[in-house]
Amino acid sequence: MEREDLQMTDDASQYPPTSRTETSGWAVGFTMFAAVMMIMVGAWQALAGLIAIFENEFYVPTRNYLFQFDVTSWGWIHLVLGLVVAFAGYGLLSGKTWARIVGITLAAFSATANFLFIPYYPVWAILIIAVDVFVIWALVAHGREFKALHQEEAEYRMHR
């Protein structure tokens, strides 16, 4: 039972290669923005920590707050967390996989720390929480595409 109207061809060039995926410009942009925001939020958080360490009366806590720590303790927490977030943002700009994982984890820690810091400086804490949520979304949704772009750039540089 042969069918002459069906013809098999060896030419598969009409189909795009399946091993390479097209990197979206939006995905790379969101991830790049998240990395820059991590650097900026880390610097801001470290600055807020330094203010809390050197000027105790700058932040005025509300009364009867469940997570009430000494302002200097909050200062050290924000200083250390801010520096680590900024360094992870720099690693993310370099296209490192560890930086994406660390960035997601640190953004979650930063959002939690700022949630607990709301009575001390409410507007600032809520703003940082919003940025942290965006960073988590961008790294989870588009982090692989950003890494793929860095790998493609590295391959291009090697073959030049």
C-alpha positions in Angstrom: 0.0 0.0 0.0 2.2 2.8 -1.2 1.0 6.4 -1.5 2.7 8.4 -4.1 1.2 11.7 -3.0 3.2 11.7 0.3 6.7 12.6 0.0 9.4 12.4 2.8 12.1 15.0 2.8 15.3 15.2 4.7 15.3 19.0 4.7 14.4 20.1 8.2 15.8 23.6 7.9 12.4 25.0 7.5 11.8 24.5 11.2 13.5 26.5 13.9 16.0 24.6 16.0 14.5 23.3 19.2 17.6 23.5 21.4 17.6 27.3 21.3 14.9 29.4 22.8 14.2 32.9 21.9 15.0 35.2 24.8 12.4 37.9 25.4 13.5 41.4 25.7 10.9 42.0 28.4 12.2 39.1 30.5 15.8 40.3 30.3 14.6 43.9 31.1 12.6 42.8 34.1 15.5 40.7 35.5 18.0 43.5 34.8 15.7 45.9 36.6 15.4 43.5 39.5 19.1 43.3 39.8 19.5 47.0 39.8 16.7 47.3 42.3 18.4 44.8 44.6 21.6 46.9 44.5 19.6 50.1 45.3 17.4 48.5 48.0 20.5 47.0 49.6 22.2 50.3 49.7 19.0 52.0 51.1 18.5 49.3 53.6 22.2 49.6 54.7 21.8 53.3 55.0 18.7 52.9 57.1 20.6 50.5 59.3 23.5 53.0 59.8 21.0 55.7 60.8 19.5 53.3 63.3 22.9 52.4 64.7 24.2 55.9 65.1 21.1 57.9 65.8 18.8 55.9 68.1 16.1 58.6 68.3 15.5 58.9 64.6 13.1 56.0 64.6 10.2 56.2 67.0 8.5 52.8 67.6 4.8 52.4 68.5 3.8 51.1 71.9 2.9 47.5 72.6 4.3 46.1 69.4 4.9 42.3 69.4 8.2 42.4 67.6 9.7 45.3 69.4 13.5 45.2 69.4 16.0 47.8 70.3 16.5 50.3 67.4 20.2 49.5 67.3 19.4 45.8 66.8 17.2 46.7 63.9 20.0 48.8 62.6 22.5 45.9 62.5 19.9 43.6 60.9 19.2 46.2 58.2 22.9 47.0 57.6 23.9 43.3 57.2 20.9 42.4 55.2 21.3 45.4 52.9 24.9 44.8 52.1 24.3 41.1 51.3 21.3 42.1 49.1 23.4 44.6 47.2 26.2 42.1 46.6 23.7 39.5 45.4 22.3 42.1 43.0 25.8 42.6 41.6 26.2 38.9 41.2 22.9 38.7 39.4 24.1 41.4 36.9 27.0 39.0 36.2 24.5 36.2 35.3 25.4 33.9 38.2 22.9 31.2 39.0 23.7 31.3 42.7 22.9 35.0 42.7 19.4 34.3 41.5 18.7 31.8 44.2 20.3 34.0 46.8 18.4 37.0 45.5 15.0 35.3 45.8 15.9 34.2 49.4 17.3 37.5 50.4 14.3 39.4 48.9 12.0 37.2 51.0 14.1 37.9 54.1 14.2 41.6 53.4 10.4 41.7 52.9 9.9 39.9 56.2 12.4 42.2 58.1 10.6 45.2 56.7 7.2 43.9 57.6 8.5 43.6 61.2 9.9 47.1 60.9 6.6 48.7 59.9 5.9 50.4 63.3 9.3 52.1 63.2 9.1 53.6 59.7 5.8 52.5 57.9 6.0 54.2 54.5 9.6 53.2 54.0 9.0 49.6 55.1 6.0 49.2 52.8 7.9 50.6 49.8 10.8 48.2 50.3 8.3 45.3 50.7 6.7 46.2 47.3 10.2 46.3 45.6 11.1 43.0 47.2 7.9 41.4 45.9 8.7 42.7 42.4 12.3 41.3 42.6 11.0 37.9 43.7 8.6 37.8 40.8 11.1 38.9 38.2 13.7 36.4 39.3 11.3 33.5 39.5 9.5 34.3 36.3 12.4 35.4 34.1 15.7 34.4 35.7 16.4 31.5 33.4 16.0 33.6 30.3 18.4 36.2 31.7 21.0 33.4 32.3 20.4 32.0 28.8 21.2 35.4 27.4 24.4 35.6 29.3 25.4 32.2 28.0 24.6 33.2 24.4 26.8 36.3 24.9 29.6 34.3 26.3 29.4 31.8 23.3 29.4 34.8 20.9 32.5 36.3 22.5 34.3 32.9 22.3 33.6 32.5 18.6 34.6 36.1 17.6 
